[in-house]
């Protein structure tokens, strides 16, 4: 049996990617359980409103069948197609993404604290309750910063992305504020931007390809559903639309993988800069690990 992954460790790019998959494989059962318990509601809600939105959009396709394409560009009809269901879907997607972030980071924080042992769902829930709204507010600020930087010029957005990706791990692993985490992310990545960026790009490509396992079947079924609706006049199956949308949502499961990668980048950068892992292990020699329910909060600088 392979040894448990030591999180606080210096790694190169290849080791970060390799250890990501080893960590996920070793903790797969526990992480999947946490994912469905804490993120399942957002999957279901997003699938429901996404299906309602798809059925609503199919109503527009009836104009193609009726031979009235110009009406497709009717402003009132276009606005109607992006109604309450569309914005509710976006709302639950945002909440779900933050929940996936908090769940994964909380799991890894507890894994580290427990001496490389999987935490229980009760322990993970305790962390989620503490960090969720902190990360939700910070996520909105980060999103706006990256969007503005990208709109001004693509390169600033690209530059900021790996830096901002470290903010959530810093906030959870060091139990600190957004301001502290924001400043520390620049300090950590100063000499290792390319390493962090490379890890994110490689893992994003791998995860995107893996997500197609769920996306392709759902896309094929949806296309068939639409063709039958337009050419044969058959009623669109709302149940089938919900199922396919839910299958697409299951692809969000893979979002946990790049979060593990970013976390390993954080631990690599922290160990490179501070050497806290080695110092901590030396300091704990002969001492029993204290029981803590949450990490100590860092001081602002």
N, C-alpha and C positions, 0 to 999 in steps of 0.2 A: 504494500500500500504506500502511495506517494506521501511524502511528508507534507504537513499543513503549510500553506503559504504564509510566510512572514511578511506582513504588510510594510513595515517601516524598514526599507532596504533600498540601497542604491541599485538602479537598474539602467541598462541601455534600452534602446527602442525595441529590439527583438525580445528582450526579457520582459518588457512591459506587456507586449502583445501576448507572448506565450503564457505568462503568469495570469493574465486576464482570463484566458480560457481554462487554465488549471483551477483557478479560484472558483469560477462559475461551475465547473464540473464537480468539484468537491462539495460545493454548497447548493447544488442545483435543486434538490428536493426542498430544502428549507426556504430558499429564495423564491421558488415558484409558489410555495404556500403563502408566504408573505405578500407576494404580488397579487394573488387572487383575493386574499382576505382584505387587503387595504386599498387595492386599486380596482377591484372587480366592479364596484358600484359605478365608477366613472366610465368603465368599458361599456357597461349595460346602458347607462344614460346616453353616452355618446352614440352608441349603436342605434338606440331608439330614435333620437332626434336626427341622426344621419339618414336613417331609413325614411323618416317622414319628409326630409328635405329632398331625397332622391325621387320619391313618389310625386312630390310637388313639381319637381323639375320635369318629370315625364309628361306632365300636363302640357308643358310648352311644346313638346314634340308632336302633340296632336295637330298643331298648326301646320307642320310639315306635311302630315297626312292629308289635311284639308286643303292643301295647295295654297296657303296664304303665308309665305315666308316673310313678307314685309312686317307682319304683325309681331314677328319675333323680336323686333327692335322697338316695340312699344315700351316707353319708359315705365308706365304703370305696371305692365306685365313683368318686366325685368326686376323692378323693385319688389313686386309681390313674390317672386321666386326666391328672394333672399329675405325672408321674413323672420319671425320669431324662432322657428326651428333651426335656421342657419346659425343665428347668434347663440342660441342655447348649445348647439353642437360645439361651436368654438369655445364657449365658456367651459364646458365640461372637459374638452380636450386640454385646455390650459390647466384646470384644476388637477386633471389626471396626470399630466406631465410633471407637475410639481410633486404630486404624491409619489410617483415613481422615483423621482430624485430623492425625496426624503426617506422613503422606504429603503432604498438601496444604500444610501449613506448611513442611515441609522443602523442597518444590519452590519455594515462593515465596521462602524465605530464600536459596536458591542462585540463583534468578533475579535477585534484587537484588544479590547478591555478584558475579555474573558480568556485571554491567552490562546488565541487562535481556535476557539471553540464556537460552534454555531449558537446564536442566541435563541431564546424562545420568542414566540409571537407576542407574548405579553410584554417582554422587555422591549421589543421593537416598537410596540404601540406606545409605550411610555416616552420613547424618544420622539416619535411622530407627533404626539400631542404637544410636545415642548417646542419642536422646530418648525412645524408645518407653516404656520402663519408668518413666522419670521422669514422663511424662504419664499413664501408667496409674494410678500411685499417686495423683497429684494429682487425676485425674478422679474417683476414688472419694471423695476428701475433698470435692470440689466438689459432687458429686451428693448426698452426705449433707447438706451445708449448705443446698442449694437445697430439698431435700425437707423438712427440718426447718422452714425458714423458711416454706415453703408451707403445711405442716400447721398451724403456729402461726397463720398468717393469710396469705391469698393475696397481699396487697400486698407484704409483705417478700420473698416468693419472686420476684415480678415485678420488684421493685427490684434484687434481687441478680443476676438472670439476665444482663443485659448486662454487668455488672461482672465476673462470673465468666467470661463468654465471652471476655474479654480476657486471662485468665490464661495460657492455652495459647500464644497468639501472643507474649506477653511472654517466656515461658519459652524459646521456640524462637528468636525474633528477637534477644533479648538474652542468650541462653544463661545463664539464671540460675535460682535456686532457686524453689520454690513460694512460700516466705515472702516473698521479694522481689517476685515477680510479683503476689502477692495484694495487698500494700500499694501497689504501683505502679498497679495497675488502678484503685483508688479515686482515686489522685492524677490519673491521666490523664482519667478520665471526669467529674471533679468539675463542670466547667462545660458538659459536653456529653453528659449522660445521655440527654436526649430525642433527640438526633441519632442516637446509637448504638442506642437502643431502636427508633426509627423505621426505621432501616436493617434491623435484625433482623426486625421484624414484616413489612415489605414483602417482603423476600427470602423469608421463611418462607412467606408466602402464595403467592408465585410458584412456589417449589420444590414446595409441596404440590400445586398444580394440575398442574405438569409431571410429578410422580410418578404421576399418574393414568394416564399413557400406559402404564405397566407394570402398575399395580394393577387397572384396570378389566378388561382381558382375562383376567387371572388369576382375578379374583373371579367373572366369568361362567362360566369353565370349571369352577371349583371348585363353584359352585352346581349346574351341570348334573350334575357328577360325583356330588354328594350326592343330588340328586333321583332319578337313575337307580338309585343304591344303595338308596334307601329304597323307592321305588315299584315298581321292576321287579326288585329283588333281584340286580342285576348286581354283579359283583365290582368293588370300587374299584381303579382303576389306580394302583398305587404309582408307576410311572414317570411317569404324567401328573401325579400329585401333586407329585413332585419337580420336574418341569419348571415347573409353575405357581408353586411356592414359589421356585424360582430366578429366575423372571421377576419376582416380587415383590421379591426381593432386589436385582435390578438397579436398582430405584428408589433404592437407597442411593447410586448414582452421583451423584445430584443433591445429596447431602449436601456434596459438595465446593464447591458454589456459595456457600452461606452462609458457609463457612469463608473463602472469598476475600473476601466482604463484610466479615466481622469483621476480617480482616487489613487491608483498606483503611481501616477505621475506626481500627484501631490506628495505622497510619502517619499518618493524618490527625491523630489526637490527639497523637501524638509530635511531628509537625512543628509543630502549633499551640503546644504547650507548650515544646518545646526548640529548634525550628528546626534540627534536626540535618541535615536534607537539604541546605539551602542552605549551611550551614557546611561540611558534608562536601564538597560540590561545589567550593566556593571553595578548600578546603584541598588538593584533589587536582589543581588546575590545574597542568599541566606535570609531574605525577608519574605514573609507571606504577603501575597497581593491583597491589598485592602478592597473591600466591597464598596463600589461606588455605583450609584444609579444614574449619574450623569457626569460628564467631564467638567473639570474646573474651568471657569470662565477666564479668558485671557484679559489682561489689562489693555486699555487703549494706549496707543502711543501717538 
